[in-house]
Amino acid sequence: MKYSIMPIEQIKEFVVLNSQGDCTLYKRLELILKHRENVQKKIDGLNKYMEHINYKVDYFTMACELGTEKELKKQQYPNHFYIKEDK
């Protein structure tokens, strides 16, 4: 479980449940499903940052090709790409 970036508290809970045998199979499954959900949320958040970084790479690649930022028109590269934090 340590290779799944599971928090130590949850790993400890998993170990305790595991030591109790098959009667905790469903509880362990619930714990792993919740962990998967949390990891997916982190991945989704990182993907938002990656989209923004890719936008910036495209923008500056084009600016370098043109030799200036001044030539980039707002309709070509609008400054609308903001990362919205989920609450």
C-alpha positions as CSV (number, residue, x, y, z in Angstrom):
1,M,0.0,0.0,0.0
2,K,2.9,2.4,0.6
3,Y,3.5,2.5,-3.2
4,S,0.0,3.8,-3.7
5,I,0.7,7.1,-1.9
6,M,-1.8,6.2,0.7
7,P,-1.5,8.3,3.8
8,I,0.1,6.5,6.8
9,E,-3.1,6.6,8.8
10,Q,-5.0,4.8,6.2
11,I,-2.2,2.3,5.7
12,K,-2.4,1.6,9.5
13,E,-6.1,1.1,9.3
14,F,-5.7,-1.2,6.3
15,V,-3.1,-3.3,8.2
16,V,-5.4,-3.6,11.2
17,L,-8.3,-4.6,9.0
18,N,-6.1,-7.1,7.1
19,S,-5.1,-8.7,10.3
20,Q,-8.8,-9.4,11.1
21,G,-9.1,-11.6,8.1
22,D,-11.9,-12.1,5.5
23,C,-14.6,-10.5,7.7
24,T,-13.1,-7.1,6.7
25,L,-12.8,-7.6,3.0
26,Y,-15.6,-5.1,2.2
27,K,-14.1,-2.5,4.6
28,R,-10.8,-2.9,2.9
29,L,-12.4,-2.6,-0.5
30,E,-14.2,0.6,0.7
31,L,-10.9,2.0,1.9
32,I,-9.1,1.3,-1.4
33,L,-12.0,2.7,-3.4
34,K,-12.0,5.9,-1.4
35,H,-8.2,6.1,-1.8
36,R,-8.6,5.7,-5.6
37,E,-11.1,8.5,-5.7
38,N,-8.8,10.8,-3.8
39,V,-5.9,10.0,-6.1
40,Q,-8.1,10.6,-9.1
41,K,-9.0,14.0,-7.8
42,K,-5.3,14.8,-7.4
43,I,-4.6,13.7,-11.0
44,D,-7.5,15.8,-12.3
45,G,-6.1,18.8,-10.4
46,L,-2.7,18.2,-11.9
47,N,-4.2,17.9,-15.4
48,K,-5.6,21.4,-15.0
49,Y,-2.2,22.7,-14.3
50,M,-0.8,20.8,-17.2
51,E,-3.3,22.3,-19.6
52,H,-2.3,25.8,-18.4
53,I,1.4,24.9,-18.8
54,N,0.8,23.6,-22.3
55,Y,-1.1,26.8,-23.1
56,K,1.9,28.8,-22.0
57,V,4.3,26.6,-24.0
58,D,2.2,27.1,-27.1
59,Y,2.0,30.9,-26.5
60,F,5.8,31.3,-26.0
61,T,6.7,29.0,-28.8
62,M,4.6,31.2,-31.1
63,A,6.1,34.4,-29.6
64,C,9.6,33.0,-30.2
65,E,8.8,32.1,-33.8
66,L,7.5,35.6,-34.4
67,G,10.3,37.2,-32.5
68,T,7.9,39.2,-30.3
69,E,4.8,38.9,-28.1
70,K,3.4,42.1,-29.7
71,E,2.5,40.2,-32.8
72,L,0.3,37.8,-31.0
73,K,-3.3,38.9,-31.5
74,K,-5.8,38.5,-28.6
75,Q,-8.1,36.4,-30.7
76,Q,-5.3,34.0,-31.5
77,Y,-4.1,33.7,-27.9
78,P,-6.6,35.2,-25.6
79,N,-5.6,35.6,-22.0
80,H,-8.6,33.7,-20.7
81,F,-7.0,30.5,-19.5
82,Y,-7.1,30.6,-15.7
83,I,-7.0,27.6,-13.4
84,K,-10.1,27.5,-11.2
85,E,-9.5,25.9,-7.9
86,D,-12.2,23.5,-6.7
87,K,-13.5,24.1,-3.3
